Amino acid sequence: MTKTIEHYIADFLEWKQINRGRSPRTAQVYGLALARLGTFLAGQDPLTATHDQLVLFSGKWLYDRGLRDPASRRTHVSAVREFYRWLKGRGLLRENPAEHVAHARVGMRLPRVMPLAQAEQLMWAPDYSTFEGVRDAAIIALLMGCGLRVSGLTSLNESNLQPAVVDGQQRMTLRTIEKGGKERQVPIPTQADLLLRVYLQHPGLAEIDRTLPNGDKVLFVSTRSRHVPAHEYHGEARRLRRKGVLRMIQTYGRRIGLPPEIAHPHALRHMFGTELAEDDVPTVTAANLMGHADPKNTAIYQHLAMRKLTRTLDKANPLAKMKTPVSDLLNSINKR
């Protein structure tokens, strides 16, 4: 029986997760991209697709359907290239038609960072008298204080919390698995540590069955679900999902007047990276704290360390080393 593209895609995604250790999120993104390829091929056997067809799909066809930002098409190119490399590796193709399909050129964008003042407002936004408010505060504190990706945060179980003694004090660290299945150990700042302990000891959490088949417990729980029947709403089904974290931050963001582009969990991670740069944390150390495989990905935050750049500029620029028409005025202002 001839396989459809859906069968090939399902086999490829299963291989990618099991053999390559990719996350369910990566499989979801690649699955969407390859489903669009199936729509483009319109029933054609994917083994007969040509290089020109795949170039058309990854460029003009996606562009005409609203993916006008080159960055939004890069994942599609990556998915198509890996998919056809896998097909060839299984002996289903003699030549790989996607081998030379090029990525669209994308200029480097500076990350959107949440300013400290607005982050402080966000930290005060939850209602600390409620269970949900305490949970949300602990989540926001971990995103801010540890620079976690949302995927790493939502996948946490209680066993990922590790006790440690640092300078004679009892502390907690996080063992998290994030992008690409990479595992890292992250110290938890004292403020986030305390909020996390308050959450774990909250009576509202004790009432929720969040126990997994292996005896572990889901760390951050959801409190309502329209998709899970009440009798099944326990264990893994109680895990708070990525969209739940996003909606939570967007809701608080609207409440305190955050611009929509920074009312996002990743803006907190970018703030974390920027603050490390502001405090002159070495790039290699910052890369370890952020879970970057390549320190070059961390170096971009040096461009965002505006307090450090401003102090350096005020001291070192040529105007600071000469008398200008406004020097006396600036001196009098600084003396106040």
C-alpha positions in Angstrom: 0.0 0.0 0.0 1.3 3.4 -1.0 1.9 5.6 2.0 0.4 9.1 2.2 2.5 12.1 3.2 0.6 12.1 6.6 2.0 8.6 7.3 5.6 9.7 6.3 5.2 12.8 8.5 4.0 10.7 11.5 6.9 8.3 11.2 9.4 11.2 10.8 8.1 13.0 13.9 8.2 9.8 16.0 11.8 9.2 14.9 12.7 12.8 15.7 11.3 12.6 19.2 12.5 9.1 20.1 15.9 8.8 18.2 16.9 12.5 18.3 15.4 13.4 21.7 13.5 16.4 20.4 10.8 17.9 22.5 7.1 17.6 21.8 7.1 21.3 21.1 9.6 20.9 18.3 7.6 18.0 16.9 4.5 20.1 17.0 6.2 23.0 15.1 7.7 20.7 12.5 4.4 18.8 12.2 2.6 22.1 11.3 5.2 23.0 8.8 5.1 19.6 7.1 1.2 19.6 7.1 1.4 22.8 5.1 3.8 21.0 2.7 1.1 18.4 2.3 -1.5 21.0 1.5 0.9 22.5 -1.1 1.5 19.0 -2.7 -2.2 18.5 -2.9 -2.1 14.7 -2.9 1.1 14.3 -4.8 3.5 11.6 -3.6 6.1 13.5 -1.5 8.8 11.1 -2.9 8.2 12.7 -6.4 8.6 16.3 -5.2 11.3 18.3 -7.0 13.8 20.9 -5.8 11.9 23.6 -7.7 8.6 22.7 -6.0 10.2 22.8 -2.5 11.7 26.2 -3.3 8.3 27.4 -4.4 6.7 26.1 -1.3 9.2 27.6 1.1 9.2 30.9 -0.6 6.3 32.4 -2.6 3.6 29.8 -1.6 4.1 30.5 2.1 4.5 34.2 1.5 1.2 34.4 -0.4 -0.5 32.7 2.6 0.6 35.3 5.1 4.0 34.2 6.2 5.7 37.3 5.0 8.3 37.6 7.7 11.4 35.6 6.5 11.9 34.3 10.1 8.5 32.7 10.1 9.5 30.6 7.0 12.9 29.4 8.4 11.3 26.7 10.4 9.5 25.4 7.3 12.7 25.2 5.4 14.4 23.4 8.3 11.5 20.9 8.6 11.5 20.2 4.9 15.2 19.7 4.7 15.3 17.3 7.7 12.2 15.5 6.4 13.8 14.8 3.0 17.1 13.9 4.6 15.3 11.4 6.7 13.5 10.0 3.6 16.8 9.6 1.8 18.4 8.0 4.9 15.7 5.3 4.9 16.5 4.5 1.3 13.2 5.9 -0.1 15.0 8.5 -2.3 18.1 8.3 -4.5 18.6 12.1 -4.4 17.5 14.6 -1.8 15.5 17.4 -3.5 15.6 19.6 -0.4 19.3 19.5 0.1 20.0 22.9 -1.4 16.7 24.7 -0.5 18.1 27.8 1.1 16.9 29.6 4.2 15.5 33.1 3.7 17.8 35.8 4.9 16.9 37.2 8.2 18.5 40.3 9.8 19.5 40.1 13.4 16.8 41.5 15.7 17.4 42.7 19.2 15.2 40.9 21.7 12.2 42.7 23.3 13.1 43.2 27.0 10.8 44.1 29.8 12.2 47.1 31.8 12.9 46.5 35.5 10.2 49.1 36.5 7.5 47.3 34.6 8.8 43.9 35.7 8.4 45.1 39.3 4.8 46.1 38.6 4.2 42.6 37.1 5.6 41.0 40.2 3.0 42.9 42.3 0.1 42.2 39.9 -1.1 38.8 41.2 -3.5 38.6 44.2 -1.4 37.0 46.9 -4.4 36.2 49.0 -5.5 33.6 46.5 -4.0 30.2 45.5 -3.8 31.2 41.8 -2.1 34.5 42.7 0.6 32.7 44.8 1.1 30.2 42.0 1.4 33.0 39.4 3.8 34.9 41.5 6.1 31.9 41.9 6.0 31.3 38.1 6.8 35.0 37.3 9.6 34.9 39.9 11.2 31.8 38.3 10.9 33.2 34.8 12.5 36.5 35.9 15.1 35.1 38.4 16.2 32.0 36.5 15.7 33.0 32.9 13.7 29.9 32.2 12.1 29.1 28.9 8.4 28.4 29.3 8.9 24.9 28.0 11.4 24.3 30.8 9.1 25.8 33.4 5.9 23.9 32.5 7.7 20.6 32.3 9.0 20.8 35.9 8.0 18.2 38.5 8.7 18.4 42.2 11.7 16.0 41.7 13.3 18.8 39.6 13.8 20.8 42.8 17.1 20.0 44.4 18.0 21.1 47.9 21.4 22.7 48.4 23.4 24.4 51.1 25.1 27.6 50.0 27.1 29.7 52.4 25.5 27.9 55.3 21.9 28.6 54.0 19.3 26.1 52.8 18.6 26.9 49.2 16.9 25.2 46.2 18.2 24.6 42.7 16.3 23.6 39.6 17.2 20.7 37.3 15.4 21.6 34.0 15.2 20.1 30.6 14.6 22.7 27.8 15.3 23.3 24.2 16.8 20.4 22.3 16.4 18.1 25.4 19.4 19.8 27.1 19.5 19.5 30.9 20.9 22.2 33.2 21.1 22.9 36.9 20.0 26.5 37.8 20.3 28.1 41.3 17.1 29.8 42.4 17.3 33.4 43.7 16.3 33.9 47.3 13.2 35.8 46.4 11.9 33.2 44.0 13.0 30.5 46.4 10.7 31.9 49.1 7.7 32.4 46.8 8.1 28.8 45.5 8.1 27.5 49.1 5.0 29.5 49.9 3.3 28.0 46.8 4.4 24.4 47.7 3.0 24.8 51.2 -0.3 26.5 50.2 -3.4 24.6 51.4 -4.9 25.0 47.9 -2.1 22.9 46.4 -2.6 20.2 48.9 -6.2 19.7 47.7 -5.1 18.9 44.1 -4.2 15.4 42.9 -1.1 16.1 40.8 0.6 12.7 41.4 2.2 11.1 38.3 2.3 7.3 37.7 6.0 7.2 38.9 5.1 8.9 42.2 6.4 12.3 41.2 4.2 15.4 41.3 3.5 18.0 38.7 5.0 21.3 39.9 2.8 24.0 38.5 -0.9 23.1 38.2 -3.8 24.4 36.2 -7.0 25.2 38.1 -9.6 24.7 35.3 -9.9 22.9 32.0 -12.7 22.9 29.5 -11.2 19.9 27.7 -10.6 17.4 30.5 -13.6 15.7 32.2 -13.6 16.2 36.0 -12.9 12.5 36.7 -9.8 12.6 34.6 -8.5 16.0 35.8 -5.6 14.8 37.9 -1.9 13.9 37.5 -0.4 14.9 34.1 -3.8 16.4 33.1 -3.3 19.0 35.9 0.0 20.4 34.4 -0.1 24.0 33.5 0.6 24.4 29.8 2.6 27.0 27.8 -0.5 28.8 26.6 -1.7 29.0 30.2 1.5 30.8 31.2 1.2 33.1 28.2 -2.4 34.0 28.9 -1.6 34.6 32.5 1.2 37.1 31.7 -0.9 38.8 29.0 -3.8 39.2 31.5 -1.6 40.8 34.1 0.1 42.9 31.4 -3.2 44.4 30.3 -4.0 45.1 34.0 -0.8 47.1 34.5 -0.6 48.6 31.0 2.3 46.6 29.6 2.8 47.1 25.8 1.6 43.8 24.1 5.0 43.1 22.6 6.6 42.7 26.0 3.7 41.1 27.8 5.2 37.7 27.0 7.2 35.1 29.0 10.2 35.4 26.7 10.5 39.1 27.5 11.3 38.1 31.1 14.0 35.7 29.8 15.5 38.5 27.8 15.4 40.8 30.8 17.3 38.1 32.7 20.0 38.0 30.0 20.2 41.7 29.9 20.7 42.1 33.6 23.5 39.6 33.6 25.2 41.7 31.0 24.5 44.9 33.0 26.4 43.3 35.9 29.3 42.3 33.8 28.7 38.5 34.2 31.2 36.8 31.9 29.6 35.6 28.7 30.5 31.9 29.3 28.9 32.0 32.8 25.8 33.8 31.4 25.5 31.2 28.7 25.5 28.5 31.3 22.8 30.2 33.3 20.7 30.7 30.2 21.2 27.3 28.8 22.8 28.5 25.6 24.9 25.9 23.8 26.8 28.6 22.0 28.0 31.7 24.0 27.6 33.8 20.8 23.8 33.6 21.5 24.4 35.2 24.9 26.6 38.0 23.6 23.6 39.8 22.0 22.6 40.9 25.5 25.7 43.0 25.7 23.9 45.3 23.1 21.0 45.7 25.4 22.9 46.5 28.6 21.9 50.2 28.4 22.8 51.2 31.9 26.3 49.9 31.5 26.6 51.4 28.0 25.3 54.8 29.2 27.7 55.0 32.2 30.6 54.1 29.9 29.5 56.6 27.3 29.0 59.4 29.8 32.5 58.9 31.1 34.5 58.1 27.9 32.9 60.1 25.1 34.9 63.1 23.8 32.4 65.7 25.0 33.0 64.6 28.6 36.6 65.5 28.2 36.2 69.1 27.1 34.5 72.3 28.1 31.3 72.8 26.1 28.7 75.6 26.1 26.6 73.4 28.5 29.3 72.1 30.8 28.6 74.6 33.6 24.9 73.9 33.4 25.5 70.2 33.7 27.9 70.6 36.6 25.3 72.7 38.5 22.6 70.1 37.8 24.8 67.3 39.0 25.6 69.1 42.3 21.9 69.4 43.3 
